[in-house]
Amino acid sequence: ESVRSKPFYLNYGYHPRLAELLDLPQKVPRAHEFMKGMKQAVEQARQCLARAQKRMKSYQDNNRREALYLPGDMVLLSTQNMRELLARYLAEHNLGAEADEAADGEA
């Protein structure tokens, strides 16, 4: 729905045909037109996806509040990309000087 085109067409530049109806020529006289059409289709898909992404972001951001952290606040840190044993040492973290640096844009 967001790209307004079939994936097969975006990959190959034409709509799928039945195998018994194919009569392929040896030389393709309209190769430049084909490439131009393909570039237009891919560009249109990119634009549609960018619009859909912006629309989804605006829907998501409607009710989102900016998080305010002050020095001394207790926070939970994400350990999603950390090794197993390291994660248990980061469950709770006290914001000290890091909060000041983050507020100033230095971190």
N, CA, C and O atoms as a GROMACS GRO file, in nm:
protein
  428
    1GLU      N    1   0.082  -0.118   0.000
    1GLU     CA    2   0.000   0.000   0.000
    1GLU      C    3   0.087   0.126   0.000
    1GLU      O    4   0.052   0.224  -0.064
    2SER      N    5   0.198   0.123   0.071
    2SER     CA    6   0.277   0.245   0.083
    2SER      C    7   0.356   0.276  -0.044
    2SER      O    8   0.386   0.393  -0.068
    3VAL      N    9   0.392   0.175  -0.125
    3VAL     CA   10   0.469   0.204  -0.247
    3VAL      C   11   0.379   0.216  -0.369
    3VAL      O   12   0.424   0.262  -0.474
    4ARG      N   13   0.253   0.177  -0.357
    4ARG     CA   14   0.154   0.188  -0.464
    4ARG      C   15   0.199   0.119  -0.592
    4ARG      O   16   0.170   0.167  -0.701
    5SER      N   17   0.266   0.010  -0.579
    5SER     CA   18   0.310  -0.067  -0.694
    5SER      C   19   0.338  -0.209  -0.649
    5SER      O   20   0.358  -0.234  -0.530
    6LYS      N   21   0.340  -0.301  -0.742
    6LYS     CA   22   0.368  -0.441  -0.710
    6LYS      C   23   0.519  -0.460  -0.695
    6LYS      O   24   0.595  -0.401  -0.771
    7PRO      N   25   0.563  -0.541  -0.598
    7PRO     CA   26   0.706  -0.565  -0.580
    7PRO      C   27   0.773  -0.625  -0.704
    7PRO      O   28   0.887  -0.591  -0.735
    8PHE      N   29   0.704  -0.712  -0.774
    8PHE     CA   30   0.760  -0.772  -0.896
    8PHE      C   31   0.793  -0.664  -0.998
    8PHE      O   32   0.899  -0.667  -1.060
    9TYR      N   33   0.702  -0.567  -1.014
    9TYR     CA   34   0.725  -0.459  -1.110
    9TYR      C   35   0.844  -0.373  -1.069
    9TYR      O   36   0.923  -0.332  -1.154
   10LEU      N   37   0.856  -0.345  -0.940
   10LEU     CA   38   0.968  -0.263  -0.894
   10LEU      C   39   1.101  -0.335  -0.911
   10LEU      O   40   1.204  -0.271  -0.934
   11ASN      N   41   1.101  -0.468  -0.899
   11ASN     CA   42   1.226  -0.543  -0.916
   11ASN      C   43   1.264  -0.561  -1.061
   11ASN      O   44   1.382  -0.551  -1.096
   12TYR      N   45   1.165  -0.588  -1.147
   12TYR     CA   46   1.197  -0.629  -1.284
   12TYR      C   47   1.151  -0.530  -1.390
   12TYR      O   48   1.196  -0.539  -1.504
   13GLY      N   49   1.064  -0.437  -1.357
   13GLY     CA   50   1.023  -0.336  -1.453
   13GLY      C   51   0.907  -0.374  -1.541
   13GLY      O   52   0.871  -0.298  -1.631
   14TYR      N   53   0.847  -0.488  -1.520
   14TYR     CA   54   0.730  -0.528  -1.596
   14TYR      C   55   0.644  -0.617  -1.509
   14TYR      O   56   0.688  -0.671  -1.407
   15HIS      N   57   0.520  -0.631  -1.550
   15HIS     CA   58   0.429  -0.716  -1.475
   15HIS      C   59   0.451  -0.861  -1.518
   15HIS      O   60   0.483  -0.886  -1.635
   16PRO      N   61   0.436  -0.958  -1.428
   16PRO     CA   62   0.463  -1.098  -1.463
   16PRO      C   63   0.371  -1.148  -1.573
   16PRO      O   64   0.252  -1.114  -1.577
   17ARG      N   65   0.426  -1.230  -1.663
   17ARG     CA   66   0.350  -1.287  -1.774
   17ARG      C   67   0.354  -1.439  -1.762
   17ARG      O   68   0.439  -1.496  -1.694
   18LEU      N   69   0.261  -1.502  -1.830
   18LEU     CA   70   0.261  -1.647  -1.834
   18LEU      C   71   0.378  -1.695  -1.919
   18LEU      O   72   0.410  -1.632  -2.020
   19ALA      N   73   0.441  -1.803  -1.881
   19ALA     CA   74   0.561  -1.851  -1.950
   19ALA      C   75   0.532  -1.890  -2.094
   19ALA      O   76   0.617  -1.868  -2.181
   20GLU      N   77   0.416  -1.947  -2.123
   20GLU     CA   78   0.387  -1.991  -2.260
   20GLU      C   79   0.358  -1.874  -2.355
   20GLU      O   80   0.360  -1.893  -2.477
   21LEU      N   81   0.332  -1.755  -2.302
   21LEU     CA   82   0.305  -1.639  -2.386
   21LEU      C   83   0.430  -1.556  -2.417
   21LEU      O   84   0.423  -1.459  -2.492
   22LEU      N   85   0.542  -1.594  -2.359
   22LEU     CA   86   0.664  -1.516  -2.379
   22LEU      C   87   0.725  -1.543  -2.516
   22LEU      O   88   0.745  -1.658  -2.554
   23ASP      N   89   0.753  -1.438  -2.588
   23ASP     CA   90   0.824  -1.446  -2.715
   23ASP      C   91   0.933  -1.339  -2.708
   23ASP      O   92   0.913  -1.226  -2.752
   24LEU      N   93   1.048  -1.376  -2.654
   24LEU     CA   94   1.153  -1.279  -2.626
   24LEU      C   95   1.236  -1.249  -2.751
   24LEU      O   96   1.287  -1.342  -2.814
   25PRO      N   97   1.251  -1.122  -2.786
   25PRO     CA   98   1.340  -1.087  -2.898
   25PRO      C   99   1.486  -1.097  -2.855
   25PRO      O  100   1.517  -1.093  -2.736
   26GLN      N  101   1.576  -1.109  -2.952
   26GLN     CA  102   1.718  -1.118  -2.923
   26GLN      C  103   1.775  -0.982  -2.882
   26GLN      O  104   1.857  -0.974  -2.791
   27LYS      N  105   1.732  -0.875  -2.949
   27LYS     CA  106   1.776  -0.741  -2.914
   27LYS      C  107   1.656  -0.663  -2.862
   27LYS      O  108   1.543  -0.682  -2.907
   28VAL      N  109   1.683  -0.578  -2.768
   28VAL     CA  110   1.575  -0.500  -2.707
   28VAL      C  111   1.586  -0.356  -2.758
   28VAL      O  112   1.674  -0.282  -2.714
   29PRO      N  113   1.499  -0.316  -2.850
   29PRO     CA  114   1.511  -0.181  -2.906
   29PRO      C  115   1.471  -0.070  -2.808
   29PRO      O  116   1.514   0.044  -2.823
   30ARG      N  117   1.390  -0.102  -2.709
   30ARG     CA  118   1.342   0.002  -2.618
   30ARG      C  119   1.415  -0.003  -2.484
   30ARG      O  120   1.354   0.026  -2.381
   31ALA      N  121   1.541  -0.039  -2.484
   31ALA     CA  122   1.615  -0.054  -2.358
   31ALA      C  123   1.625   0.078  -2.281
   31ALA      O  124   1.610   0.080  -2.159
   32HIS      N  125   1.648   0.188  -2.352
   32HIS     CA  126   1.660   0.318  -2.284
   32HIS      C  127   1.527   0.360  -2.223
   32HIS      O  128   1.523   0.412  -2.111
   33GLU      N  129   1.418   0.337  -2.294
   33GLU     CA  130   1.286   0.369  -2.239
   33GLU      C  131   1.257   0.283  -2.116
   33GLU      O  132   1.200   0.330  -2.017
   34PHE      N  133   1.297   0.158  -2.124
   34PHE     CA  134   1.278   0.066  -2.012
   34PHE      C  135   1.353   0.116  -1.890
   34PHE      O  136   1.298   0.119  -1.780
   35MET      N  137   1.479   0.153  -1.907
   35MET     CA  138   1.559   0.200  -1.794
   35MET      C  139   1.502   0.330  -1.737
   35MET      O  140   1.500   0.348  -1.615
   36LYS      N  141   1.457   0.418  -1.823
   36LYS     CA  142   1.397   0.542  -1.776
   36LYS      C  143   1.271   0.513  -1.694
   36LYS      O  144   1.250   0.573  -1.588
   37GLY      N  145   1.189   0.422  -1.743
   37GLY     CA  146   1.068   0.383  -1.669
   37GLY      C  147   1.101   0.318  -1.536
   37GLY      O  148   1.033   0.342  -1.436
   38MET      N  149   1.205   0.236  -1.535
   38MET     CA  150   1.247   0.170  -1.411
   38MET      C  151   1.294   0.273  -1.309
   38MET      O  152   1.259   0.266  -1.191
   39LYS      N  153   1.374   0.368  -1.353
   39LYS     CA  154   1.423   0.472  -1.262
   39LYS      C  155   1.307   0.552  -1.206
   39LYS      O  156   1.306   0.586  -1.087
   40GLN      N  157   1.209   0.584  -1.289
   40GLN     CA  158   1.092   0.658  -1.242
   40GLN      C  159   1.012   0.577  -1.140
   40GLN      O  160   0.967   0.631  -1.039
   41ALA      N  161   0.995   0.447  -1.168
   41ALA     CA  162   0.918   0.362  -1.075
   41ALA      C  163   0.988   0.350  -0.941
   41ALA      O  164   0.924   0.357  -0.836
   42VAL      N  165   1.120   0.332  -0.943
   42VAL     CA  166   1.195   0.320  -0.818
   42VAL      C  167   1.194   0.453  -0.742
   42VAL      O  168   1.180   0.454  -0.620
   43GLU      N  169   1.207   0.563  -0.813
   43GLU     CA  170   1.203   0.694  -0.748
   43GLU      C  171   1.066   0.721  -0.687
   43GLU      O  172   1.055   0.774  -0.576
   44GLN      N  173   0.961   0.683  -0.758
   44GLN     CA  174   0.826   0.701  -0.704
   44GLN      C  175   0.808   0.615  -0.579
   44GLN      O  176   0.748   0.660  -0.482
   45ALA      N  177   0.859   0.492  -0.582
   45ALA     CA  178   0.849   0.405  -0.464
   45ALA      C  179   0.925   0.466  -0.346
   45ALA      O  180   0.877   0.462  -0.233
   46ARG      N  181   1.043   0.522  -0.372
   46ARG     CA  182   1.121   0.586  -0.265
   46ARG      C  183   1.044   0.704  -0.205
   46ARG      O  184   1.039   0.720  -0.083
   47GLN      N  185   0.985   0.785  -0.291
   47GLN     CA  186   0.910   0.900  -0.242
   47GLN      C  187   0.788   0.856  -0.161
   47GLN      O  188   0.758   0.915  -0.057
   48CYS      N  189   0.719   0.753  -0.208
   48CYS     CA  190   0.602   0.703  -0.135
   48CYS      C  191   0.644   0.646   0.000
   48CYS      O  192   0.575   0.668   0.100
   49LEU      N  193   0.755   0.574   0.004
   49LEU     CA  194   0.802   0.519   0.131
   49LEU      C  195   0.846   0.629   0.226
   49LEU      O  196   0.823   0.620   0.347
   50ALA      N  197   0.909   0.734   0.173
   50ALA     CA  198   0.950   0.846   0.258
   50ALA      C  199   0.827   0.916   0.316
   50ALA      O  200   0.826   0.952   0.434
   51ARG      N  201   0.722   0.935   0.234
   51ARG     CA  202   0.599   0.996   0.284
   51ARG      C  203   0.534   0.908   0.390
   51ARG      O  204   0.486   0.957   0.492
   52ALA      N  205   0.533   0.777   0.366
   52ALA     CA  206   0.473   0.685   0.463
   52ALA      C  207   0.553   0.687   0.593
   52ALA      O  208   0.495   0.682   0.702
   53GLN      N  209   0.686   0.695   0.582
   53GLN     CA  210   0.770   0.699   0.702
   53GLN      C  211   0.743   0.827   0.781
   53GLN      O  212   0.732   0.822   0.904
   54LYS      N  213   0.732   0.940   0.714
   54LYS     CA  214   0.702   1.067   0.783
   54LYS      C  215   0.566   1.062   0.849
   54LYS      O  216   0.548   1.109   0.961
   55ARG      N  217   0.467   1.003   0.779
   55ARG     CA  218   0.333   0.993   0.834
   55ARG      C  219   0.332   0.904   0.958
   55ARG      O  220   0.269   0.939   1.058
   56MET      N  221   0.401   0.791   0.954
   56MET     CA  222   0.407   0.702   1.070
   56MET      C  223   0.478   0.770   1.186
   56MET      O  224   0.438   0.754   1.302
   57LYS      N  225   0.585   0.846   1.156
   57LYS     CA  226   0.657   0.916   1.262
   57LYS      C  227   0.568   1.021   1.328
   57LYS      O  228   0.569   1.035   1.450
   58SER      N  229   0.493   1.094   1.248
   58SER     CA  230   0.406   1.197   1.306
   58SER      C  231   0.296   1.134   1.391
   58SER      O  232   0.262   1.188   1.496
   59TYR      N  233   0.241   1.020   1.349
   59TYR     CA  234   0.142   0.951   1.432
   59TYR      C  235   0.203   0.907   1.564
   59TYR      O  236   0.141   0.920   1.669
   60GLN      N  237   0.325   0.854   1.558
   60GLN     CA  238   0.391   0.804   1.678
   60GLN      C  239   0.429   0.919   1.772
   60GLN      O  240   0.421   0.904   1.894
   61ASP      N  241   0.471   1.031   1.715
   61ASP     CA  242   0.519   1.142   1.797
   61ASP      C  243   0.406   1.228   1.856
   61ASP      O  244   0.432   1.315   1.938
   62ASN      N  245   0.282   1.204   1.815
   62ASN     CA  246   0.170   1.286   1.865
   62ASN      C  247   0.162   1.285   2.017
   62ASN      O  248   0.145   1.391   2.078
   63ASN      N  249   0.172   1.170   2.078
   63ASN     CA  250   0.153   1.158   2.223
   63ASN      C  251   0.284   1.138   2.298
   63ASN      O  252   0.282   1.104   2.416
   64ARG      N  253   0.395   1.156   2.232
   64ARG     CA  254   0.524   1.132   2.296
   64ARG      C  255   0.571   1.259   2.367
   64ARG      O  256   0.563   1.370   2.312
   65ARG      N  257   0.619   1.241   2.489
   65ARG     CA  258   0.673   1.355   2.564
   65ARG      C  259   0.825   1.344   2.568
   65ARG      O  260   0.881   1.234   2.565
   66GLU      N  261   0.890   1.457   2.575
   66GLU     CA  262   1.036   1.459   2.586
   66GLU      C  263   1.074   1.418   2.728
   66GLU      O  264   1.016   1.467   2.825
   67ALA      N  265   1.169   1.327   2.740
   67ALA     CA  266   1.213   1.280   2.872
   67ALA      C  267   1.308   1.382   2.933
   67ALA      O  268   1.401   1.429   2.868
   68LEU      N  269   1.283   1.417   3.058
   68LEU     CA  270   1.368   1.511   3.129
   68LEU      C  271   1.442   1.436   3.238
   68LEU      O  272   1.380   1.380   3.329
   69TYR      N  273   1.573   1.435   3.231
   69TYR     CA  274   1.656   1.369   3.331
   69TYR      C  275   1.737   1.474   3.406
   69TYR      O  276   1.795   1.564   3.346
   70LEU      N  277   1.741   1.459   3.536
   70LEU     CA  278   1.817   1.550   3.620
   70LEU      C  279   1.929   1.473   3.689
   70LEU      O  280   1.918   1.352   3.706
   71PRO      N  281   2.036   1.542   3.729
   71PRO     CA  282   2.143   1.473   3.802
   71PRO      C  283   2.088   1.409   3.929
   71PRO      O  284   2.011   1.470   4.004
   72GLY      N  285   2.128   1.285   3.953
   72GLY     CA  286   2.081   1.211   4.069
   72GLY      C  287   1.964   1.120   4.040
   72GLY      O  288   1.928   1.039   4.125
   73ASP      N  289   1.902   1.131   3.923
   73ASP     CA  290   1.790   1.043   3.887
   73ASP      C  291   1.841   0.901   3.864
   73ASP      O  292   1.949   0.880   3.809
   74MET      N  293   1.760   0.804   3.907
   74MET     CA  294   1.791   0.664   3.882
   74MET      C  295   1.724   0.624   3.751
   74MET      O  296   1.605   0.650   3.731
   75VAL      N  297   1.800   0.563   3.662
   75VAL     CA  298   1.747   0.523   3.532
   75VAL      C  299   1.785   0.379   3.504
   75VAL      O  300   1.878   0.326   3.564
   76LEU      N  301   1.714   0.316   3.412
   76LEU     CA  302   1.749   0.184   3.363
   76LEU      C  303   1.817   0.200   3.228
   76LEU      O  304   1.767   0.272   3.142
   77LEU      N  305   1.930   0.135   3.210
   77LEU     CA  306   2.003   0.142   3.084
   77LEU      C  307   1.970   0.020   3.001
   77LEU      O  308   1.953  -0.089   3.054
   78SER      N  309   1.961   0.039   2.871
   78SER     CA  310   1.937  -0.073   2.781
   78SER      C  311   2.064  -0.156   2.768
   78SER      O  312   2.172  -0.102   2.743
   79THR      N  313   2.050  -0.285   2.784
   79THR     CA  314   2.164  -0.376   2.771
   79THR      C  315   2.144  -0.467   2.651
   79THR      O  316   2.200  -0.577   2.646
   80GLN      N  317   2.066  -0.424   2.556
   80GLN     CA  318   2.029  -0.506   2.441
   80GLN      C  319   2.152  -0.547   2.359
   80GLN      O  320   2.159  -0.660   2.312
   81ASN      N  321   2.246  -0.458   2.340
   81ASN     CA  322   2.361  -0.487   2.255
   81ASN      C  323   2.486  -0.519   2.335
   81ASN      O  324   2.597  -0.505   2.283
   82MET      N  325   2.471  -0.561   2.458
   82MET     CA  326   2.587  -0.591   2.542
   82MET      C  327   2.598  -0.741   2.566
   82MET      O  328   2.500  -0.815   2.553
   83ARG      N  329   2.717  -0.782   2.601
   83ARG     CA  330   2.738  -0.924   2.632
   83ARG      C  331   2.659  -0.962   2.756
   83ARG      O  332   2.618  -0.876   2.835
   84GLU      N  333   2.638  -1.092   2.772
   84GLU     CA  334   2.553  -1.142   2.879
   84GLU      C  335   2.600  -1.102   3.018
   84GLU      O  336   2.519  -1.052   3.097
   85LEU      N  337   2.725  -1.121   3.051
   85LEU     CA  338   2.772  -1.098   3.187
   85LEU      C  339   2.780  -0.950   3.221
   85LEU      O  340   2.765  -0.912   3.337
   86LEU      N  341   2.802  -0.866   3.123
   86LEU     CA  342   2.812  -0.723   3.148
   86LEU      C  343   2.675  -0.662   3.180
   86LEU      O  344   2.668  -0.563   3.252
   87ALA      N  345   2.570  -0.721   3.129
   87ALA     CA  346   2.436  -0.663   3.142
   87ALA      C  347   2.390  -0.653   3.287
   87ALA      O  348   2.323  -0.557   3.323
   88ARG      N  349   2.424  -0.749   3.372
   88ARG     CA  350   2.371  -0.747   3.508
   88ARG      C  351   2.432  -0.636   3.593
   88ARG      O  352   2.374  -0.599   3.695
   89TYR      N  353   2.545  -0.581   3.554
   89TYR     CA  354   2.607  -0.473   3.629
   89TYR      C  355   2.548  -0.337   3.593
   89TYR      O  356   2.578  -0.238   3.660
   90LEU      N  357   2.466  -0.330   3.490
   90LEU     CA  358   2.412  -0.202   3.445
   90LEU      C  359   2.262  -0.190   3.466
   90LEU      O  360   2.199  -0.104   3.404
   91ALA      N  361   2.203  -0.272   3.550
   91ALA     CA  362   2.058  -0.271   3.566
   91ALA      C  363   2.008  -0.135   3.615
   91ALA      O  364   1.912  -0.081   3.560
   92GLU      N  365   2.072  -0.079   3.717
   92GLU     CA  366   2.035   0.055   3.765
   92GLU      C  367   2.158   0.143   3.757
   92GLU      O  368   2.270   0.099   3.782
   93HIS      N  369   2.136   0.267   3.722
   93HIS     CA  370   2.249   0.358   3.705
   93HIS      C  371   2.206   0.495   3.756
   93HIS      O  372   2.097   0.543   3.726
   94ASN      N  373   2.294   0.557   3.835
   94ASN     CA  374   2.266   0.689   3.889
   94ASN      C  375   2.323   0.793   3.794
   94ASN      O  376   2.441   0.789   3.760
   95LEU      N  377   2.239   0.886   3.752
   95LEU     CA  378   2.285   0.992   3.664
   95LEU      C  379   2.355   1.098   3.748
   95LEU      O  380   2.294   1.161   3.834
   96GLY      N  381   2.483   1.116   3.722
   96GLY     CA  382   2.559   1.219   3.793
   96GLY      C  383   2.600   1.325   3.695
   96GLY      O  384   2.517   1.398   3.642
   97ALA      N  385   2.729   1.334   3.670
   97ALA     CA  386   2.783   1.433   3.578
   97ALA      C  387   2.740   1.405   3.434
   97ALA      O  388   2.738   1.495   3.351
   98GLU      N  389   2.704   1.278   3.404
   98GLU     CA  390   2.663   1.245   3.268
   98GLU      C  391   2.538   1.323   3.227
   98GLU      O  392   2.525   1.362   3.111
   99ALA      N  393   2.447   1.345   3.321
   99ALA     CA  394   2.325   1.418   3.288
   99ALA      C  395   2.357   1.562   3.251
   99ALA      O  396   2.296   1.617   3.159
  100ASP      N  397   2.453   1.624   3.320
  100ASP     CA  398   2.492   1.760   3.286
  100ASP      C  399   2.554   1.766   3.147
  100ASP      O  400   2.525   1.857   3.070
  101GLU      N  401   2.640   1.668   3.116
  101GLU     CA  402   2.704   1.666   2.984
  101GLU      C  403   2.601   1.642   2.875
  101GLU      O  404   2.607   1.705   2.769
  102ALA      N  405   2.506   1.551   2.899
  102ALA     CA  406   2.404   1.522   2.799
  102ALA      C  407   2.314   1.644   2.776
  102ALA      O  408   2.273   1.671   2.664
  103ALA      N  409   2.285   1.717   2.883
  103ALA     CA  410   2.202   1.836   2.870
  103ALA      C  411   2.273   1.945   2.791
  103ALA      O  412   2.210   2.022   2.719
  104ASP      N  413   2.406   1.951   2.805
  104ASP     CA  414   2.484   2.050   2.732
  104ASP      C  415   2.511   2.008   2.589
  104ASP      O  416   2.558   2.090   2.509
  105GLY      N  417   2.483   1.883   2.555
  105GLY     CA  418   2.508   1.834   2.420
  105GLY      C  419   2.648   1.783   2.399
  105GLY      O  420   2.689   1.764   2.284
  106GLU      N  421   2.724   1.760   2.505
  106GLU     CA  422   2.861   1.714   2.491
  106GLU      C  423   2.870   1.564   2.482
  106GLU      O  424   2.967   1.512   2.426
  107ALA      N  425   2.774   1.490   2.535
  107ALA     CA  426   2.781   1.344   2.538
  107ALA      C  427   2.729   1.285   2.412
  107ALA      O  428   2.728   1.162   2.397
   0.00000   0.00000   0.00000
